Amino acid sequence: MPITIMGDREFEDVPSIKSKALRINLNENIYGTFSEIGAGQETVRNFFRAGGASGTIAKAMSAYDKDFSDAIYGEEDDKRYVTEGRLKKMLSHEINLIEARITRDKHPHKLFFSYANTVATIDFAKQYKGHGWVGIRYQVEPGEDYNEISLHIRFHENDARLQQNTLGTLGVNLIYGAYYKYDNPKKLLRYLYDHIDKDQIEIDTINFSGPRFEQVDNRLMSLQLVKNGMTDAVMFAPDGNNVLPAKILYKKNILALRGSFRPVTKVNMDIYKGSLELFIKEKKVSEENTQVIFEITLSNLRAEGEINELDFMDRAKLLCSLGQTVMISNFQEYYKLVEYFSRYTKERMGLAMGVNNMIEIFDEKYYRHLSGGILEAFGKLFFKDLKVYLYPLKDHETGEIITSENLKVHPRMKELYKFFKYNGKVLDIKDYNPEFLDIFSREILQMINDGKSGWEKMLPESTSEMIKNQNLFGYKEPVLEKKE
């Protein structure tokens, strides 16, 4: 048996793609359709080759011509074909057909499924590597409501044939996992990479829905993508659903705020308000085209050791309740974050941060892995129209307010800092509330854990209520002592 390396799959015998397809084919109840657009019929090919496919495949098709595709599935409002909307239409259309054409009276035990993908492989000039949507809608019990798993992929290989083969392997892994690993979505996620190297393909969005996944929070599944190294960043919208980063960031002005948000405090919201006011005043920035991102890094989530998923969900719930778009990333250095945003937009960007973060940016130890050191990193960080919006810090020993004018970096970095500061790359947030400078999230968290009162006034009102109502961050109702 081949060996793959993916989390706890290391050193474990992993079924071959042929044996996975054959197991599906030999299951007399699994029956459905394959519709693949843009890269041939690479997934269904594996099932045909495995043998016994006649009991599994009701239909296989590739509506490659755009007019044919529109005639079958309808036109998209944006006239695009490699979209989540197109995938959903494909899945719905094919499931409706199989339900209409295969009678339950004759086949009472059949588990219907529809597998679909719509992809664009690498272009001829090899400048655009391609991406796609892949999904399955399926039953685990006859007559049960349908479950669905949909995901977005980005190709990293430089050859169309290699991309097609990888897509076919992924498709088999998805169908196999959907039927045989649905009771453990985290494992199902890792098994998608059986016989696939993470350098070949990236999964940057995934959503589970249906009766078998009622207890699955897709934000937690997003976290698994980053944690498992399947992608460097994932995003979810205020409604809590995972969302494609390209959809959120494409051609947008982007303002990013990095923090622990454990919990989100009045300081965080003051930074948000002050930096946004400055950002939308910049040339080439319009409020309507501005996307604000609250970013939490994987290293921050691991600050207390192994990632606490309950703690992560508490942070996510609070940020979403405040109407914010959240990003989980593996970008410890800010320049990597900016490079990531540059995939999707050429518009102006901004970073909002506190003084301590700014001082860390000028610490050389973070750039020793770069041949050009800190200068290379800063070239990547500021090569666009990027600006930093700096929130002040109060020195609790002296009471001094530290801003961009008086913060101290390492002596070797002083001239470099001056260069960026006096070229208008660093702007102070001057419209801030001085009372908030004494608020620290770690102290609030300690007060919550210790059952103390008074922390509520340091958080947005709705946040305090949510922590109490949902018992977030280990909150417990204080027990009043009985008077003798």
C-alpha atoms as one frame of an Amber mdcrd trajectory, in Angstrom:
protein
   0.000   0.000   0.000   1.284   3.516  -0.737   2.187   5.829   2.111   1.124
   9.446   2.376   2.131  12.043   4.915  -0.758  14.117   6.239  -1.144  14.574
   9.968  -1.994  11.271  11.647  -1.943   9.527   8.239   1.845   9.318   8.467
   3.083   5.706   8.385  -0.517   4.502   7.937  -1.523   2.247   5.061  -3.643
   4.386   2.771  -6.007   2.799   0.227  -4.994   3.422  -3.366  -7.185   5.599
  -5.562  -8.166   2.496  -7.534  -9.193   0.598  -4.405 -11.210   3.582  -3.157
 -13.060   3.851  -6.472 -13.599   0.080  -6.536 -15.061   0.054  -3.029 -17.569
   2.709  -4.116 -18.358   0.789  -7.300 -18.944  -2.459  -5.407 -21.375  -0.816
  -3.003 -24.640  -1.770  -4.676 -26.547   1.150  -3.134 -24.319   4.122  -4.057
 -25.586   5.506  -7.363 -25.234   8.897  -8.984 -23.927  11.282 -11.602 -20.670
  12.992 -12.485 -20.591  16.409 -14.154 -17.175  17.960 -14.732 -16.454  21.233
 -16.505 -13.079  22.612 -17.538 -10.547  19.821 -17.061 -12.016  16.794 -18.784
 -13.674  13.985 -16.838 -10.772  13.146 -14.591 -12.699  12.021 -11.517 -15.139
   9.675 -13.238 -12.272   8.215 -15.273 -10.925   6.643 -12.060 -14.247   4.912
 -11.451 -14.448   3.587 -15.003 -10.921   2.198 -14.764 -11.476   0.562 -11.373
 -14.144  -1.783 -12.766 -17.725  -2.418 -11.764 -18.713   1.154 -12.598 -22.074
   0.262 -14.115 -23.587  -0.105 -10.668 -22.402   3.333  -9.572 -22.466   5.697
 -12.551 -25.882   6.749 -13.771 -24.416   9.429 -16.031 -21.108  11.146 -16.712
 -20.958  14.403 -18.659 -18.851  17.449 -19.395 -20.776  20.465 -20.691 -17.543
  22.092 -21.815 -19.027  24.474 -24.391 -20.292  27.591 -22.601 -23.517  27.750
 -24.579 -24.275  24.110 -23.814 -23.444  24.695 -20.166 -25.785  27.703 -20.004
 -28.519  25.734 -21.764 -28.300  23.009 -19.118 -27.618  24.939 -15.928 -28.675
  28.501 -16.759 -26.571  31.647 -17.062 -24.748  33.195 -14.120 -25.438  36.860
 -13.398 -21.722  37.651 -13.645 -21.308  35.516 -16.816 -18.604  33.467 -15.095
 -18.382  29.693 -14.977 -15.818  28.794 -12.330 -17.916  29.949  -9.395 -19.628
  28.545  -6.336 -22.964  29.508  -7.858 -22.290  27.387 -10.936 -21.268  24.424
  -8.768 -24.496  24.676  -6.745 -26.590  24.774  -9.919 -24.803  21.714 -11.284
 -25.373  19.732  -8.100 -29.041  20.732  -7.846 -29.799  20.080 -11.510 -28.248
  16.612 -11.543 -29.840  15.521  -8.256 -33.253  16.629  -9.515 -32.728  14.612
 -12.694 -31.740  11.421 -10.927 -34.678  11.754  -8.525 -37.018  12.199 -11.482
 -35.588   9.368 -13.585 -34.856   6.661 -11.019 -37.973   5.569  -9.155 -37.812
   4.790  -5.467 -40.318   1.992  -5.894 -37.869   0.122  -8.077 -34.741   1.133
  -6.139 -35.754   1.634  -2.474 -32.226   1.233  -1.115 -30.309   3.507  -3.492
 -28.161   6.290  -2.021 -28.183   9.008  -4.653 -25.297  11.400  -5.204 -24.228
  14.129  -7.574 -20.530  14.937  -7.896 -19.534  18.074  -9.786 -16.565  20.284
 -10.460 -16.068  23.442 -12.490 -12.423  24.397 -12.945  -9.970  26.447 -14.963
  -6.553  24.832 -15.332  -3.278  26.647 -16.062  -3.344  28.996 -19.035  -1.142
  28.594 -22.105   1.278  31.323 -20.988   1.564  29.624 -17.562   0.937  32.918
 -15.786  -2.395  31.962 -14.249  -2.268  28.572 -12.541  -5.998  28.095 -12.272
  -8.584  27.260  -9.642 -11.911  25.516  -9.282 -14.949  24.493  -7.257 -15.535
  20.857  -6.340 -18.528  19.383  -4.515 -20.779  16.458  -3.769 -24.441  16.332
  -2.769 -25.388  12.902  -1.432 -27.430  10.669   0.849 -26.221   8.345   3.572
 -29.643   6.766   4.098 -32.302   6.174   1.388 -34.827   9.004   1.314 -32.759
  11.117   3.726 -32.286  14.817   3.058 -29.112  15.502   1.116 -25.758  16.358
   2.642 -23.301  18.576   0.813 -19.573  19.193   0.875 -18.201  21.952  -1.346
 -14.672  23.274  -1.561 -12.544  25.713  -3.521  -9.110  24.738  -4.801  -6.113
  26.600  -6.195  -3.719  24.727  -8.458   0.031  25.023  -7.875   1.388  22.671
 -10.539   2.736  24.103 -13.786   1.293  21.567 -16.208  -2.356  21.159 -17.209
  -2.139  17.349 -17.373  -0.692  17.170 -13.862  -3.449  19.457 -12.607  -6.073
  17.231 -14.239  -4.643  14.115 -12.588  -4.553  15.828  -9.208  -8.149  16.960
  -9.630  -9.201  13.391 -10.411  -7.454  12.085  -7.296  -9.056  14.770  -5.146
 -12.483  13.912  -6.550 -12.152  10.235  -5.612 -10.930  11.180  -2.132 -13.920
  13.487  -1.688 -16.526  10.917  -2.758 -14.882   8.169  -0.681 -14.620  10.420
   2.372 -18.193  11.634   1.976 -19.504   8.071   2.279 -17.026   6.451   4.633
 -15.711   9.289   6.831 -18.714  11.618   7.159 -18.932  10.873  10.887 -15.507
  12.484  11.435 -15.238  15.647   9.272 -11.746  16.496  10.562 -10.404  13.168
   9.339 -12.380  13.491   6.120 -10.617  16.794   5.538  -7.154  15.293   5.972
  -7.987  12.300   3.784  -8.688  14.652   0.866  -4.907  14.805   0.457  -4.356
  11.058   0.183  -1.818  10.607  -2.643  -1.657  14.394  -3.101   1.173  16.627
  -1.928   0.214  19.952  -0.386   2.466  21.650  -2.947   0.202  20.380  -5.726
  -3.101  21.873  -4.673  -4.474  24.256  -2.061  -7.910  24.082  -0.459  -8.778
  27.555   0.792 -12.535  27.208   1.408 -14.729  24.335   2.513 -18.326  24.107
   3.709 -20.325  21.217   5.106 -24.127  21.191   5.262 -27.021  18.746   5.622
 -28.349  16.421   8.328 -25.065  14.561   8.855 -23.219  17.837   9.435 -25.678
  19.721  11.626 -23.141  19.855  14.458 -20.277  21.010  12.222 -19.248  24.667
  12.554 -17.637  25.628   9.265 -15.444  28.206  10.975 -13.811  25.368  12.874
 -13.319  23.505   9.612 -11.659  26.638   8.217  -9.232  26.533  11.115  -8.373
  22.924  10.233  -7.385  23.974   6.703  -4.740  26.352   8.063  -3.731  24.095
  10.935  -3.167  21.168   8.524  -1.131  23.292   6.103  -3.710  22.983   3.328
  -3.765  26.753   2.869  -2.114  29.806   4.406  -5.297  31.744   5.108  -9.047
  31.280   5.378 -11.873  33.734   5.885 -15.387  33.724   7.191 -18.104  36.321
   6.924 -20.144  37.949   9.716 -22.820  35.270   9.255 -20.254  32.659  10.340
 -19.996  30.893   6.982 -16.688  30.251   5.281 -16.157  32.530   2.317 -13.741
  32.471  -0.608 -10.929  34.996   0.056 -10.919  36.076  -3.595 -14.608  36.947
  -3.355 -13.997  39.239  -0.383 -10.686  40.802  -1.437 -10.840  41.088  -5.237
  -9.951  44.638  -6.346 -10.705  46.027  -2.877  -9.006  48.593  -0.689  -7.998
  46.487   2.316  -7.530  47.572   5.919  -6.280  44.786   8.219  -6.233  44.676
  12.013  -4.195  41.920  13.634  -4.847  40.894  17.214  -5.666  38.140  19.676
  -9.220  39.447  20.225  -9.331  37.319  23.372 -11.788  38.889  23.926 -12.372
  41.815  21.557 -12.174  45.009  23.659 -13.024  48.684  23.406  -9.368  49.234
  22.447  -9.752  46.947  19.415 -12.860  48.785  18.286 -11.184  52.166  18.897
  -8.268  51.116  16.661 -10.797  49.958  14.073 -12.731  53.224  14.153  -9.659
  55.492  14.156  -7.749  53.652  11.434 -10.802  53.377   9.179 -11.414  57.126
   9.411  -7.828  57.787   8.296  -7.850  55.085   5.628 -10.949  56.262   3.779
  -9.465  59.776   3.606  -6.541  58.467   1.552  -6.401  59.099  -2.174  -7.612
  56.184  -4.291  -9.661  54.851  -1.358 -13.449  54.824  -1.305 -15.485  53.653
   1.661 -17.759  51.620  -0.627 -14.796  49.664  -1.990 -13.074  49.147   1.372
 -12.884  45.772   3.085 -11.845  45.602   6.741 -10.287  42.334   7.915  -9.813
  41.272  11.533  -6.898  38.832  11.392  -5.835  36.212  13.928  -2.582  34.370
  13.251  -2.056  30.676  13.863   0.923  31.519  16.083  -1.409  33.646  18.211
  -3.859  30.769  18.535  -0.943  28.565  19.614   0.343  31.121  22.141  -0.968
  29.042  25.062   0.329  25.760  23.602  -1.810  23.481  21.450  -4.697  25.256
  19.714  -7.788  25.417  21.919 -10.641  25.101  19.453 -13.273  26.203  21.969
 -11.255  29.347  22.676 -10.949  29.990  18.937 -14.697  29.644  18.483 -15.335
  32.091  21.322 -13.220  34.721  19.567 -14.842  34.012  16.209 -18.374  34.302
  17.599 -17.640  37.685  19.171 -16.054  39.166  16.056 -18.836  37.870  13.816
 -21.459  39.286  16.195 -19.848  42.705  15.716 -20.338  42.389  11.954 -16.679
  41.769  11.139 -15.021  39.610   8.493 -12.443  37.346  10.139  -9.256  35.896
   8.695  -7.139  33.098  10.159  -3.657  33.087   8.691  -0.272  31.437   8.938
   1.515  34.753   8.302   3.631  35.577  11.318   5.361  38.419   9.455   3.316
  41.339   8.171   5.019  41.382   4.773   3.615  37.907   4.056   0.138  39.199
   4.832   0.607  42.045   2.362   1.932  39.647  -0.285  -1.168  37.515   0.204
  -3.513  40.477  -0.235  -1.584  41.433  -3.373  -2.785  38.201  -5.021  -6.248
  39.704  -5.181  -5.906  43.463  -5.395  -3.662  46.247  -6.625  -5.587  48.854
  -4.676  -4.306  50.680  -1.623  -3.823  48.740   1.622  -3.524  49.698   5.259
  -2.398  47.991   8.457  -3.702  49.121  11.841  -1.571  48.222  14.848  -0.338
  49.225  18.272   3.101  50.554  19.171   4.400  47.182  20.384   3.589  45.580
  17.031   5.364  48.394  15.234   8.503  47.917  17.328   8.421  44.176  16.557
   8.290  44.884  12.825  11.710  46.522  13.158  13.211  43.523  14.985  15.774
  41.861  12.716  15.324  38.395  14.235  12.102  37.900  12.270  13.910  38.215
   8.928  17.027  36.078   9.322  15.608  33.480   6.930  15.544  36.056   4.108
  18.703  36.493   2.028  18.079  40.238   1.986  17.178  40.380   5.665  14.974
  43.164   6.958  15.504  45.291   3.838  13.995  42.558   1.661  11.044  42.259
   4.040  10.430  45.999   4.038  10.657  46.098   0.278   7.837  43.576   0.170
   5.898  45.317   2.916   5.945  48.849   1.544   6.374  48.320  -2.200   2.702
  49.196  -2.693   0.807  52.224  -1.440   0.652  50.637   1.982   0.401  52.719
   5.159   0.506  51.838   8.828  -2.014  53.443  11.189  -0.491  53.488  14.659
  -2.479  53.388  17.881  -0.664  54.954  20.863   0.660  53.162  23.945   0.673
  54.421  27.505   3.827  53.810  29.523   2.384  52.737  32.867   5.561  53.602
  34.762   5.919  57.164  33.493   2.450  57.882  32.128   4.029  58.958  28.829
   1.960  58.474  25.664   4.117  56.761  23.031   3.373  57.507  19.375   5.296
  57.298  16.109   7.157  60.457  17.150   8.810  59.054  20.267   8.770  55.252
  19.995  12.189  53.633  20.239  13.427  50.935  17.877  16.821  49.201  17.958
  19.624  51.753  17.307  20.583  49.966  14.076  17.014  50.391  12.840  16.622
  54.057  13.752  17.459  55.487  10.322  15.355  52.875   8.549  12.410  53.744
  10.767  12.885  57.451  10.078  12.876  56.780   6.350   9.438  55.203   6.448
   8.074  57.526   9.087   9.006  60.744   7.307   7.942  59.443   3.930   4.388
  59.274   5.208   4.194  55.508   5.574   3.343  55.637   9.295   0.433  57.743
  10.537  -0.691  58.200  14.126  -4.301  57.569  15.126  -4.914  60.808  16.994
  -8.657  60.516  17.475  -8.571  57.957  20.285 -10.105  57.618  23.741  -7.374
  58.078  26.412  -9.399  56.042  28.889  -8.993  52.946  26.712  -5.176  52.964
  26.992  -5.422  51.168  30.344  -7.367  48.239  28.861  -5.550  44.946  28.225
  -7.336  41.833  26.994  -5.139  39.449  29.005  -6.178  41.220  32.233  -9.842
  41.056  31.212  -9.512  37.349  30.473  -7.953  36.776  33.888 -10.812  38.648
  35.563 -13.351  36.501  33.697 -11.550  33.296  34.708 -11.280  34.447  38.328
 -14.977  35.301  38.494 -14.302  38.965  39.213 -16.581  41.808  38.168 -15.794
  45.098  36.425 -14.442  43.699  33.168 -17.743  44.340  31.415 -17.136  48.082
  31.084 -13.922  47.430  29.112 -15.729  45.596  26.307 -18.379  46.629  23.788
 -21.736  46.225  25.519 -23.017  43.522  23.187 -19.761  41.602  23.670 -20.070
  41.558  27.447 -23.633  40.296  27.231 -22.692  37.603  24.745 -19.852  36.319
  26.958 -22.284  36.015  29.877 -25.185  34.556  27.934 -23.086  31.942  26.129
 -20.505  31.320  28.877 -17.597  32.197  26.589 -13.945  32.090  27.730 -14.907
  29.974  30.741 -17.277  32.565  32.173 -19.350  31.383  35.122 -22.056  33.273
  36.951 -20.491  34.692  40.171 -21.787  32.955  43.274 -22.975  35.449  45.881
 -21.907  34.686  49.418 -24.747  34.177  51.857 -24.864  36.586  54.765 -24.894
  34.987  58.209
